[in-house]
Amino acid sequence: MDQTTVFLTILGMMLVTFLPRLLPVWLLSSRQLPEVVITWLQFVPAAVLSAMLVPSILMEGKHLNLAFNNLYLLAFLPTLLVAWKTRSLFGSVITGLLFVAAGRLLFHL
């Protein structure tokens, strides 16, 4: 590829990435959103996080794995409990890391 094509490709990718982030902020910055929309938007981060995490916890390849040898499911349960009780991101991450490390070290999962 020549440099013009590479430059135009990078510029196009920048626009495609930047515009969907800029336009809502730009168009909605001077408006007050209805309360129902604000309430609904508060659930978006949890929904996105769930959509990313659930497949990696429950799936092994293309198959659902709910067995006792599913290390990530086993680590998820105490991590969820710590997150629920403490509401600490740091504590949750440390708990998950420790349980995954212990599962790999002690049980060779």
N, C-alpha and C positions, 0 to 999 in steps of 0.2 A: 504494500500500500504506500501511496505517496503521502507526504506530510499534510497536504491539504485535506485529503480524505480523513486522516487520523484526527486532525484538528476539528473538522466539521462533525465527526462522530462524537468526539468528546463534548463539543458544544451542544449537540443535540441531546446527548445523555444528561448533560447538566440541566438543560431546560426541562426535560421530561421529569427529572427528579425534583427540581426546584419549584416549578410552577404549581403542582398540586399542594405544596406546602404554603406557598406564598398567597395564592388566590383566596383561600378561605379567610386567612388573617386579614388580607387587604380589603376584601369585600365586607367582612363582618365586624371590622374594628370599630366602626362608628354606629353600630346597631346594638340594641339590647336584645339578647335572645330570650325567648319564652322560658319560663321556669321548667317546663316539662322537657325541653331540649337540653337544658343545663343538667338536669337530673339524669337524663339518658346518657349524656356524654361522660358522666362520672363512672359509668359502668364499662366504658370502652377499654381502659387499660386492663381491667380484670379479665374481660372477654378475650382480648388479644393474648395476654399471658397464658390463659387457659388453653387457647387454641394452639399455642406453641408447645406447651409443656405436656399436655395429656398424651399426644401421640408418642412422645419420647419416653414417657413413663410406662405406658401400657402396651406399646407395640414392640415386637422384636422382628425386624425385617418387615414382612407384610402380614404377620400373624399377631393376633391378640395374645398376650402372655400375662395371665393372672396367677401363675404358679409361684411357689415359694422360692424358686431359683431366679426370680426377676429382681435383681439387685436394686434397680431404680425404684420399683414399687415399694420394696422393703425400706429403702431410705426415705421415700416420700412420706410415709406415714408418720414417723417421729418428727420429720421436718415440718409437716403440716401442723402437728400438735404444738410444736415450739412456736411457729408463726402465729397460731391462733391465740396461744396463751400470752406471749410476750409482745406481739406486734413489732418484733425487731427484725429488720431485714438482715442485719449482720448476724444475729443469733441463728436465724433460719439457714443462712448460707453455711455457716460453720457447722451446724447440726447435719445438714445434708452432706457436706464434704466428709465429715467424720464417719458417718454411717456408710457412705460409699467406700471410703478407705478401709474401714474395719471389715466390711463385707468382702472386699477383694483380698485383704491380708489374711483374715481368719478363715473365711469359708471358700475362698478361690472362686468367687462368682464373677 
